[in-house]
Amino acid sequence: MYCAEIVMPKYMPKGLNYESMGVPATELNKLEPSVGVEVKSPCNGICTLDIQDVCRGCKRTREEISKWYVMSNTEKQCIIDRVK
């Protein structure tokens, strides 16, 4: 499964859960690898954007940096996996 294929709601409506959406409990760790634990920012303090608006230190885009604290753990983990 690719990160772009994962579309999970940020807020689960009352009475709805992952299993009722067809996601087996055994797959939850793959979708939300850090349930209950916030994925840490990859920022390493070298905060300089290149001409394409990508940070030279952490390799995130300006948009990813600015939205980091409102992203889901799944979105954050996808970015971490990409910038490794």
Secondary structure, DSSP 8 states (H G I E B T S, - for coil): --GGG----SS--TT--TGGGT--GGGHHHH-TTTTS-------S---B-TTSBBTTT--BHHHHHHGGGS-HHHHHHHHHHH-
